[in-house]
Amino acid sequence: MLSFFRNVLKSKIGAGIGLAVLVLITLAFVGGDLTGMNDSGGISPGKSVATVGKDNVDENGLALAAKSALTRVQQQDPTMTMKSLIAQGGLEQVLDELIDRTATAFFGKKIGVVAGDRLIDSEIARIPAFQGVDGKFDQSTFRQLLAQQGLSEKSLREDIAQGLIAQQLMLPAQFGTTMSTFAAKRYAALLDENRAGSVVALPSQLFFPAGQPSDADLQAFYKSHTGAFVRPERRVIRYAAFGEAAVKEVAAPTDAEIAKQYQADKALYAAQDNRKITQLIVPTEAAAKAVAAEVAGGKTLEAAAQAKGLSAAKLEFFSKDQLSGQFSPAVADAVFAAPVGKLAAPQKSALGWHLIRVEEEQKKPERALASVKDEIAAKLTEAKKRAAFTDLLAKIEDEFSNGASLVEVAKSLGATVETTAPIVADGQVYGKPGETAPALLQPVLKTAFGMDQEKPQSAQVGGQPATPGAPVTPPSYIVYDVTQITASAPAPFKEIVNDVKAAWALDKGGAAAKAAAIQIQAQLRQGKTVEQAVAATGKKLPVEQVSMSRATLTAALRSGRQVPPPVSLMFHMAKGTVKVQSAGQDRGWFVVFLKDVVPGKVESPQLVEGTQRELGGQLGQAYTDALGKAIRKEVGVTKHDKAIAAVRDQLAGAASAE
């Protein structure tokens, strides 16, 4: 579940870069409805969770980084909670990244690597959160956001400086690395090697305990595995859909309104005389005459242009005034004097000499008010409906602000109130696999899971209001609120006894399967055959002979096909070795025995060169990782377990109230 989280924090240019600009990451989410990032929930601002050289990583910094990391993970998994993140090691990983960043910056300053004020200023100016409506850095926005987040300009500048120093140290270590031809050939041979071996499967179900667990056994298992029985937060959403039909009849346009609109749109109803053209522009009169002569001789304008390395452009309809304003009056006169399908006489403008062929002419007579009265009336009626609907939306917001309930507003709209079953943050109906919240609610789910109970809102959720004569579209607006919130918490033992019993059996079976797998591994290492080792367990276990080339494995992975973990493991083992692998989630274990490895033949120089390039990049990453570890060792790092535990408990909600 945390693979995305790890990828987000994983640095591609060495330790210390992954969270190099923590404050910037946090501020980037300010525009995305993230609030309270500066709220440490009671954590002391000055306590240190780690000493790095002569610098410190404090509790507030760790809490802020953890909240920012959770927000990023939730972009992929909306159901992720801070408690789950901490349970899966997320807080420790965030702390390690903060330590790496601090260590790299401390070491950089120690050896004279600095980030100047101008460079820091330029980085600040590039942060979107600090930019005004014109896209440029805005000082007032900058000050306001820092105040909202409880941050000082000094801490922001120090944070950016740390990231810049880390980049200066780490980037040079990565670039320019190359792998030797000899090593590249050895690795290239791996690309087409073939591996063969045996896989023994040990399903947990085959090792379930024979007897039934006592109530005390189940209670003890439940207490020690409470995290496995946590139910996600659920919310019941109430909503009512409506559209422009909620607007009552609007007054018909008067003759005066129609006449006024006719005058405002007079250009639409005036007589029109337009030409659609194809045009070629050349620099001199001589060139224009030469092209005109070729067209007169039977060539097309396009062919004549292509022969000179040019191209003729097809343009849309122009009026005479438009052509005159865009090019010149002479060009416009020539075009409107030429018949359709013919080339107009070459004329000059500021762009050069124009050769224009008239493709079509479009002539429309003037339309009098009497002939377009109904058209204008329909347009005005639609505009009045839209204005009335806009007023209605504003009225709804006012009513909610004044304490009106969703039911009251829905009744005034003539809309039916619907209520969902309990749903979780990703839209799934709780306890009903495959069932989701109505599509109408999908756009507002994120907001709904941040709302207070019975605080109704309105929102546009898609579709367009119906227009006269058009098919009726689905409602495009809803009013909605949250009527019930069930917090994320472990399920009560009495409600899930059967689930606990099944989990207990799976846990015990998994442990027994692991012990049997280790026993098989030991016997294979002693020289026993696979058949003998399996027979010694007293169980009838499935054994599969596997043979696959690395090329086949790579093709399967690239195409998105799932490769069984034991098969993948075979390509990370030495010949003649035996490894034990978990099937995951207590489902069982595998014993993988690699019997033979047949290297591929390397005959293509291009393959070797490509391998060198690829391995060179990985070698650069290894250099930066090694440099990061060396820096951390050089400056010295001490973690303060009690302070870390305080942050962990506070974020997970385990700290006692004071």
N, C-alpha and C positions, 0 to 999 in steps of 0.2 A: 504493500500500500504506500510505503514511503519512498518508492523508487523515484517518483517525480521530485519529492523533497530533496533527496540526495543529489539528483541531477541539477536542481536549482542551485544548491550550495557548492557543488563540485567545481573547483577552479580549473580552468583550462590553461592557465598560465602560472600555476604554482600556488603554494600555500599563501594565505593572507589576502588573496584577491576576491575570493568568493563573497565575503561580506565587507569588501573594502570601503564601500560607501553605504553603510547601514542606514544612516539618516536619510540619504537620498532615496533609498528604496522605500523607506517608510513614508516620506513625503510624496512619493510618486503615487501612493495609494490614497492620499488625502482627497483627490478628486474622484475616487471610486467608492465613496460612501463609507470609508474606513474611519471610524472615530474612536477616541479614547486610547490611541496608541501611546500617549504619554502617561497613561494611568497605570502605575505599577502596582495598584491594589494593595498599598500599605507596605511595600518593600522599602527598606531603608535606602536612601539614595547614595549614602557614602560608603557602605560596606563593600569590600572587595571579595569577589568570588575567585579571583586568580591574580597572582603577582607575576608580572612578566618583565624581567629585568628590573628596572626601577619604576615601571609603570604598572597600572592596575586595570583590570576589567571589573567594573562594579556591577552591583545587583541590578540597578536600573537599566544599564546597557544590555545585560543578558536578557532581562524580561522584555525589553523593547525588541530585541533581535528575535526572540522566540515568537512574539506576537506577529511580527512582520513575516517570519517564515511560515507560520500557520496560515496567514492570509494567502500567501502564494500557493501553498498546498491546496487550500480550499478552492482555488480557481479550477483545479482538476477534480477535486473530490469534495463537494460541498458538505458531506456528512462528517468530515474530519473535525475532531474537537481537540482542544488543548490537552485534555486528559489522555486521549489516544496518542497524540503526538509525543507526549512525554513518556508514555508507557513503551513506545517503540524506539526510544533512544534519541528522539529529536532534539531534546534540550542539550544533551551531551555533545551532539554534533555541532549545534549552533555555538556552544561554548568553545569547542576546539577551533572552529573557524575564527572566532573572535580573538582567541589566543594567538593563532597564527598571524592574523592581521596585525595585532599589537606588537608581537615579537619582530616581525619584518620591519615595521616602522621604527621600532626602538633601535634595531640593529642598523638600519639605514642612517638614522640621525647620528649614531655613534661613529660611523665611518665617513660622515660628511655628505650624505645624500639628502637633499632638501627639496621641498616643493615651495616655490616662491609665491608671494602674494598675488602677482598678476596671473599666474597659472591657476591658482585657486579661484580667483575672481572669474576667470573664463569658464571654469567648471560650474560655478554657481549660476552664471548667466545662462548656461545651457539647460538647466533643470526646468522642465515644462511647468511644474507647480509654481515657479517664481515668475512666470511670464504673464504679461497683460494680454488684453484682447488683440493687440497688434503683433503678438508673437515675440515681443522684446522683453528683456528683463525689467521688472517693475519693483521699485524699492519698497513701496507701500505694501504690495502683495507679499514680498519677501518678509517684511517685519511682522505682518499679520499672521502668516502661517507659522513662523517660528514661535510667536506668542501662543497661538492655538495649541501647538504641540508641546509647549513647555520647554523649548530648546533655546539655547543661547547661540548667538552668532559664533562665539568662540568655539563651542563644541562642534558646530557644523564645520567650521574651517579646519579644526583639528582632524575631524573624521575624513574629510576630503584629502587633507595632506597625507594621512596614513595610507589611503588608497593610492595616491600618486607616487609616494615613495616606494610602496610595494611593487607597483608597475615598473618603476625604473630599475629595481633590483632583479625582478623575476623575468621580465621580457627578454633581456639579453641572454639569459641562460637557456632559453628555449630555441631561439632562432639560429639557423646555420648548422644544425646538427646533422650529421650523415652517418649512415651505417656502412660498414665495410662490405665489399663485394662478396667475400667469403661467407660472412654471416648472412648476407642477403640470399645467397644461393641455398644455404642450409634451410632458411625459413621458407624460401620459394618451394623447396622440395616437399615441405609440409602441406602445400596447397593441394597436392594431388595424391597424398599418401592414403593408404587403406589400412583400416584398423579392424581387428576381429577379437571377439571375446565373449564371455558369458555374463548374463544378468540374472540374478536370483531375486525374485520378488517375495517380500514377506509382509502380506497385508495384516494390518492390526486385528482385523476381525478373526483371523485364524488363531489369534493368541488371546482372545477375550477370557477373563476369569471364568472359571466354571460355576462358582457360587454367586449369589446375589449380595450386593453391598448392604451393610446395615445403615440405618438412618444416621448414625454418628459418622460413618465413613462418608456419606454423601454431604453431610453438613460441613465436615472438615474440608472436603474437596471443593465445595462451593466457596468457602471462605478463602481458600488459597488460590482460587482461580476466578475471583469476582470479576476481574476485567473481561473475562470471556463471555460474561452474561449481561454486559451493559447494553441497555436499549437506547437507541438514538433519540434525540429530541423529536417530539411529534407535535404537530399543530393542526387544529381544525380551523379551516378557513370558510367564512361565509361570504357569499358574493351575489351580485345581481348584475346582469348584462343589459345594456341599453345602447341605442343608437339615435340617429336624428329623428326617428319616429317618435321619440319622447317629446319633441317640440310640438306644441299645439299649432293650429293653423295660424299662419301669419297673414297680415293685411295684404291684399292684392296691390300691385304697383299702380299708382295714379297716372293719368295721362301726362301730368307735368313731370313726374319722375321719369317716365319713358322718353319724353321729349328731351329732357336734360341728358339722359344717358346716350341718346342718339347723337346729340351734339358732341359729347365727350368722345364718342367712338366714331366720329364722322369719317375718319380716314379709312375705317373698315368698310364703310358703305359707299365710299366715293368710287368713281369709275377707275378701273385699273387697266394698265397696258404694260405688260412685263415681257421680258425676253430671257430665255434660258440659253446659255452660251458655252462654247468651248474656246479656250483662249491660250495663245502662245505669245510670250513677250521676248523680243530680241533687242540687242543693244543699239543697232544702227538702222537707218532707213534703207541702206543697201541690202542688209540682211533681210529686212522685212519684204522688200520687193522681190528678192530671190525666192523666198518661201512662197509668196503670193503667185509667182510665176510657176513654180512647181505644182501648186494646187490647181492653177488654171490648166496645167498640162495633164491633169488626171490623178495626181497624187493626193492622198488624204492629208489633212493638216497633221494628224498624228504621225504618219509615215515620214513626212517632210521634217518634222521636229526630231524624230528618232534618228534620222540620218545625220543630224548635226549634234547628236549627244544631248538633246533636250527632250522635254515632254510637254504635251499640251494638257492643260488642266480643265476638267469639266466643272463648271460652276452652276449654281442654282439660278432661280429667276431674279432679275433686276428690273427695277423701273428706270426710266430715263434719268430721273433726278438722282437715283442711287448711283448709277454708272457715272454720271457727271461728277458727283461729289467724290467718288472713290478713285476715279481715274482722271478724266478731263471731259469738258463739254464736247470736244471734237470726237473723242472715242464714242461717247453716247450718241451723238448725231449719226455717226457712221453705222453703229449697230442697229439703230432704229430705222435706218434707211435701207438696210439689207434685207432681202427676202429670206424666209426660212430655208435652211439647208445650204445657204451660200455664205461665202466669206465676205465680211465687210471690208471696205477700203482701209488699208493700214493707216493708223493714226498714232500720234505721239502723246505720252503723258510723262510725268516725272519718273516713272519706272522704266521707260523705254518705249519701243515701238510695239503696238498691239496688233496681232492678227487674230481676229475673232470670227468664229462661225456661229451663226444663229441656229439653235437647235429647235426651239419651240417659241411660239408666242402665246401669251395668255391675256385675253381681253375680257373684261367684265364691265357691263354698263353700271351706272350709278343706281343704287337702290334707295328709293324714297322711304320716308318714315312709315308711310302706310303699309308698305310691303314687308317691313321688318318689325312691325309693332309687336306681333306675337312672340317673335324670337327674343326681343329685348325684354318683354314682360316675363318670359320664362327665366331668363338670365337674372333679372332683378329678384324674382321670387326665390330662386336658389340662393342668391347672395343673402337675402333676408333670413332664410332658414339657417344658413351657416352662422350668421351673426347672432341669431336667436339661440342657436345651439352653443355657441361660445359663451353667451351670457348665462346659459343654463349650467355649463360646467363651472363657471365662476360662482354661481349661486350655490351649487353643491358644496364647493370648498368652503364658502362662507357658513353654510348650515353646519358642516362638520366642525368648523372652528367654534361655532356657537353652542356646540354640545348636542346636535341632532344625532340620532342613532342611524345605523345603516337601514334598519327596517323602515323607519320614518321616511328617509330619503328615497328608498326603493319604491315605497308606496306612492310617493308624489310623482315618480317617474313612470309608474305603471309597470314596473319590472318585477319579476318573480325572484325571490330570494332562494338561493341554493346553498347547501352546506356539504362540505367534503367529509369523507372519512378522515381519520388522523393520517397525516402525510409527513414524510421526513424531508430534509432539506433538498434532496435531489429530485423530489417530485414523486417518489414511489409511495404507494399506499402501504402504510405499516401493516405487516402481517399478511399481506396478500401479494405474493411474488408475481411480477408481470403486470400488475395493475398500477396505473399512474393517475395523477391528478388531471382534471380536464385540461385540454390543450389551451383553453382560454386563460387559465391561471399560470401557465408556464412562464410568461414574461414577467410576472410579478412575484414569483416564488422567493427570489433573493430578498426583496423588500419585505415580504410577508414574514420571513424568518428573522427580521430585525425590528419588527413592529411591537409596540406594546399591545396588550390585550384590549379589545373593543375600542380601538382608536381608528375608525374607518378612514379610508382614502379612496380616491378615484384614479383611474389610469386608462390610457389608451392601450389596447392589447392586440391591435392588428386589424386588418381589413379596412375598407373605406366606406364612408356613409353612402347610402344609396342615392343615386341621382334620378331625376324624373325620366321614366322610360327605360332605365337600366334594370337588370336583374337585381333583386334584393340580395345584399351581401350580409354575412354574419355580423352580429353586433360588434362594434369596434371599441366600446368603452365598458368598463365595469366599475362598480363601487364594491369595496371589499373590506373585511376586517378579520381579526383573529379572535375566535371565541373561546379557545381552549389551548393551553400550552402545557405539555407534559415534558418536564426536564429530562435530559439524559441521565440515566441512573441504572444501577444493577437491578435486574428483575428480582422481585421477592422470591425467596426460595420455594415457598409453598406453591407458587404459580408455575414453577418450571421444574418440578421434581423429576419428571420424565426426561427433560432435556439434560439435567444434571447427571442423571443415571447413565444416559447414553454417552455423555462426555467423559464420565468416570471410566466406563468400560473402554472407551476409545483410548483414554490416557493410559490405563493399565495394559491394554493390548499393545499399544505403541511401545511402551517400555519393555514388555516381554519380547516384542518383535525386534527391537534394537539389540537386546541381549543375545537373541538367537543369531542376528546378523553379525555381531562381533565374534560369536563362537564360530560361525562359518568362515569368517575372515581369518581367524587364527588357524583353523585347520587347513585352509588353502595355503597359507604361508608355510605350514609344516610339510607340504607336499601332497596332501590328500587331494583326490579328484573332486570336482564339483558335486558329482553324484554321491560320493561318500560323505562329504561335508553336509549336504542337505539331508541325507538319510539319518545322520546323527541327531538332528533336531526332533525327529519323531513326527514331523509334519510333512504333508504332501504339498511341497512348494513348487510354484511354476518357475521353470528355468528356460530362458530363451538364449539361443545363439545369435549373436549380432555381428554383422559385417557391413561396414560402410566406408566410403571414401570421404575425405574432407571436402572435396568439391561438391559432393551430393549434400553434405551437411550445410555448406555455405549457401547452396542454391535454395535449400528448404527454408533457411532462415531469412534469406532475402525476399522470398515469395510470401513470407508471413505465415508459413506452415509451422505448427508447433512440433518441436523436436523433443522426444522423451528425455527427461533429465539424465537418466543413466547413460543414454547414448551420447549425449553432450559431454558427460563426465569422462567417457572413454578417451576423448580427444584432449584431455588435460592430465593424462596419466602416463607413467613410464611403463614400458613393456615388462610383463611379468608381475606387475603389482596388483594389489587388491584394495579396493576402497569401499567404505560403507557410506550410503547416502540416504538422507531422509526423504520420504515422499511428500512431506509437508502436512501440516494440520493434523498430526497424529494418525494419518491414514496408513502408515506403514514405513518399511525400509527396503532398500535395495542393497545387494552386494554385487559389485561390479569387478570382474576379473578380466584384465586386458591380456590376451594370449599373444597377439602378434601385431607388429607394425611394419608395413611394407612402404618405404619411402617412394615418393613420386620421382619421375625423371624431369630434370630441368634442361630444356633445350632452347628456350626462347630468351635472347638477351633483353627483350622488352619486358618480360616477366621479372627478370632480375632487377632491372632499373626501376620498375614500378614498386617492387618490394623494398628497394632501398629508400625510395621517397616516403613510403608509408611508415617504415620502421624509423626513419629519421625523425618524423614528427613525434612518434611515441618515445623515442630516445630523448627528445627535447623535453617532453613532459616528465620523464623520469629524472632528468637533470634538475628541473625546477622543484619537483617533489623532494629530491634529496637535499637541495639547497634549503628548502623550507625547514626540513627536519634538522639540518645542521645549524641553521639560525636559531631555532627554538632551543637546541641544546646549548648553544653558545651563550645566549642571553639568560637562560635559566627560567624555569616556569614552576610555580608552586600553586596548586589548586587548594582552595579552602572549602573542604567538604561540607562544613556546617552551613556556610553561606549559600553554597550551591543547593543544599537540601532545602533551605528556607525559600529560595526562589522556586524550586520545583513544587514544594507544598503549596505555596501561595498561588502559583499559576494553575495548579491542579485543583485548587479549592480545598486543600487538606489542612491548611493552617487554622488554628483555633481562633475564633473571634475574640477580640479584645474589648 
